[in-house]
Amino acid sequence: MAAVFLVTLYEYSPLFYITVVFVCFLVTSGLVLGWFGLGVPVILRNSEETESSTRVLKKRMRQVKNPFGLEIPHPATASVTKGITLTPDCLEDCILTCYWGCSVQKLHEALQKHVYCFRIKTPQALEDALYSEYLYRQQYFIKKNDKEEKYCQLPEDAQVVDFGPVPRSRYPLIALLTLADEEDREIYDIVSMVAVIHIPDESYRLSCRILYQYLLLAQGQYHDLKQLFMSANSTALSSSDTSPGERSTDRSLLEKAGLAEDEPELHEENSKDCVVCQNGTVNWVLLPCRHACLCDGCIKYFQQCPMCRQFVQESFPLCSKKEQDEDESTRI
């Protein structure tokens, strides 16, 4: 029957061409009106269609426990000549090893060796990978949950007052935290943490800060810790203790050194509520902009970040639904 119908249409050629044009018109209309959900502007759809056609990928997260923590309690007093104070906060007995003037190239080669060659689980493993490309080493034993400040300083006979102009071939300070007990290395997925710390000197007076933090996993991967941009009642997450002038100066110096990231200036209220509905608790982080600003109810309606308008490629929750319910029951 279908063959006879097509032959009949072909014999009456005007009707055949009209049918083809009509079918093409229907397909084009379907694409424009979003009947097939192929990236049509959201303004042409209702809320139910928008919810069902959202293409933001949800990252599958694997929760791991990080046994390492490191802070700089007095960044304003730190310098290459005066030294620096570090406060480790570890869940198990650890070893803090500080490498002054570590080679930038050798450090990143060591991180690649952790992936392809051998695991950096001990200070000796890192030293073998660095080939002694550092100026001075200090080591401290850190007891479990001990938050005692550790003072690190270059010896006077080193006669180092700066590490030269940027771009530099050496990092001022590398802090390595490793688990002291071999049995603990079998329990934790994260076996060591490498922190790259900038310390001001005579030629480069940018304030002291942690530039990078790398978590090294037992399976042979390493992750670069990134800061999340979110509102909080605590002022510890913001640099409110520094003036706008100092922050702009630090920003320009970071840009010259090639260390600045695209951190949008946020003008948010001190609240942990969703920036859209102002009711739900913020639980979703948007990537790549790293804004944590949406709740579970609003995440499904947005393909662009409501804070910076950047398109969202992926997103992940800060905590699962089960953890949220347990937290709410605890508060009650």
N, C-alpha and C positions, 0 to 999 in steps of 0.2 A: 504493500500500500504506500509506504514512504517513497519507494522508487517511482511509482506511478505519479505520486503527487509532485515530486521534484521535476519529472519530465514535463508534466502539465504546466508547472510554473515556468519552465525554461521555454516552452512553446509560446507562452504569453509573456514575452520578455519584459514588457513594462511592469507587469505585476511582480515578476521575479525581483527586479531591481528595487522596486518599492519595498518589498519585504525585507531585502538585505539592509536597506537604509533604515527601516524601522527597527530592526534588531540592533543595529549599531547605535541607534538613538537610545534604546532602552539600556544597553550596556553602559553607555556614557553617562546617562542620567543616574544609574545606580552607583557609579563611581563618585560622581559629584555629590550626591545626597548622602553618601556614606552607608548605603545599604550593605556593603561588603566590608566596612570598617578599615579602609586602606588609607589611613593618615588624613582623614578629612578634617578641616578646621572644627574645633570643639564647639564653636558658637552655633553651628548648624544642627547640633544634636541636643536632645534633652538629657537630663541628669542620668537616667537609667542607661541610655546608650553610651554616655561618656564613661560610666563606671565599668561597663562590660567590655569596652574596647581599649581601655588603658593598657599601654604596652611597657610600662615601667617594670624592669626586671627586679625581682626581689632576691637579694643575695642570700645564699644558704650559709649561715654562720655556724662556726664550730667553737664552742665556748671552751677556753683553756684557762688554767690558773697561772698567773704570773707571779713567781716568788720574789721578784726583784722590784725595788723602788729606790729612787735616787733623787735628792733635792739639793738645791743650793740655798742655804738659809740666809746668807749675807752676800748677795751678788754685788752690792755697791762697794764693798771693801776689797773685793778680789782683784788681783793684778798679777802679772808675771813675776814681779820682784817681791811682792808681799805674800803671794800664795793664795790658796782658796780653801774654803771650808765646805765639806760635803757631808750630807746626812743620808746614809743608807737606811732603808727600811725593808727588811727581808723576812720572809715567812720561815726560812730555814737558815742554818748556819752557812755563811757565805764567805767568799774571799773577794775583797775589793783591791784591784790592781790599777794603779794610775801610771800612764805612760806620757811623759812630757815630750813635746816636740816630735810626735809620731808622724811618719811619712804618710801623706795622703794617698799616694799610689799604692803603697804596701798594705795600708789598711783595707782598701777596697779589693785588692787582690786576695787578702786573707778572707774577706767575706765570700768571695767567689770560691775559694778553696773549701770553705765550710759546706758549700753546696755540692761541689763536684769531687773533692778529694777526701778530706777528713773532717771530723766534727770538732769544733772549737768548744770543748767542754771544760777545759782547764786553762789557767794562765800560761802554762808551758806550751800548750797547743797554739795559742795566739803568738807567743814569742817566736816559735818555730816558723810561723807563717810570715811574720814581720821581718825576719832576718836581722834582728837587732837594729832596725831602722828607727830608733828613737834616742832621745838624749838622756833620759833619766827615768828610773822606775821606782815606785813606792808600792808597798803591799800591806794590807791590814786584814786581820781576821774579824769578821762581823758575826756576833752571836745572834741567835734567833730573836726577832722582835726587838733588837737593840737599836735605838735611835740616837746613839751617841755621835756627836759631831767628830769628823775626822779631818785633820788639817794636813793639806798637801802643799809642798813648796819645793821649788828648785833649789839645790845647794848653791851657796855663794860662789864656790869655785867654778860653777858652770858659766858664770858671767854672761847670762842671756838676759837682755833687756827687751828684746822684741824678736818677732819671727819674720821680719821683712815686710815689704809691701805686698798688696794683693795683686793678682792671685798668688796664694802661698803654696809652697810645696809641703808644708808641715802643719798639722793641727796643733794648737797650743796644748791641749790635754785630751787624752782618751781615758775614760773610766770603764773598766771591765769588771762586771759582777758575775761570779761563777759559784755554783754550789760546792760547798766544802766536802760534804759526805757523798761518796760514790753511790750509795743506795738511793739518795734523793734524786740523782740524775736518771734513775730508772723510773721514778714516779712521775716527774714533771715532764710535760712536753717541751717547755721552754727551759733550756739548759744554761743559757748565759745571756747577758745583756751588755751591749756596747753603747756607750754614750759619748758623743763628740761634743766637747765643751769649748766655747770661746772664752778666752780670758783677755781683758784689755792690756795693752802694752804701750810703749812710747810712740809707736808709729800707727797704731790702730786702736782707738779708744772706744770702740763700741762696747756697751755695757755687757757684763758677764751673763751668759745664758747657755742653755743646752741647745745646740743646733740640730742634732739628730740623735735619735735613739733607735737602735736595732735590737730586736728580739730574735735570738738564734734558737731554732727548734732542733730537737733530737733527730727528726726525720731528714734534716738537711736543707730546710728552708730558713729564710730570715725575713722578718717583716719590719718595715719602717713605721714607727709610731707617728700618727698624725693627730693634730689638735682638732677637736670638734668645735664648731661655732654655735653656741647656744646661750640662752639667757639662764641666769641662775641667781638665787637670792644671796649666794655667797660672793663676796667681792674678790675671793682668791683666784677666780678664773679670769679676771680682767686685770689689766695693768693700770688700775686707778691710782696707784701710788706714784706714777710718773706723770709728768706734765705733758700736754700735747706737743710742746716744742721738742722735748726729749724724745718722744715717740717718733716724730717725723724725722729727727736727725738719725735715730737708730735705723729707721726704715730706709733712708737714703744710703746709709753705709752698708746695709745688708744688700741693697740692690747693686751697689758697686762691686761687692764681693761675689755676686751671683748666688747669694744664699736666701734672698727674699722670695717668699711665696705670695701668690695672689690671694691675700686675705682681705675680703671685703670689709669696709667699715660698717659696723653694725650700730644701729640706733634702736636698741630694744629696751623694753621695760624689764625691770627685775622680776621676772615671772617665769614659772616653769609650765605655763599653760600654752596650749596650741595657739599659734599666731593667727589662725583662721577663725575657729569657732570660739576661742577664748574660754573654753570649758574643759576639754579633754586634756589629759596629761601628755606632754611631749614624749614620744617614744620612737620616732622614726628618723633616721639619718639619711639625707639625700646625697648621692654621689654624682658627679665629682666635686660639687661645691662644699660638701661636708657640713651643711646646715642641719641642725637638729631642731625642727620647728613645727612638726606636724604630729597629730595624734593618730590613733588607729582608725578613727572614723573618717578623717579627712585625707589620708594618704592616697586613697583610691581615686580621688577626683583630680589629681594634679600630675601633669606631665612636665611642668616647669616649676622651679623652686619659687615659692611665694615671697622669699626674701630678696633674691638677686636675679630672678627671671631666667636663670640658666636651665637648659634642658636637663632633665633627670635621666641618667643612664641606668642607674641602679639605686636600690635603697635597702636598708637593713634595720631591724628593730633593735632597740637598746635592751629590751627584756621581753621574754615571751609572755603570752596571755596568762599562763599559769603563775608566773612570777608576779605579774601585776595583781592578780586576784589574791595571792598570798600577802602581798604588801598592803593591799586595802583592808584585808581582814585583820592584819596586825594593827593597823591604825585604829580600827574600830574597837 
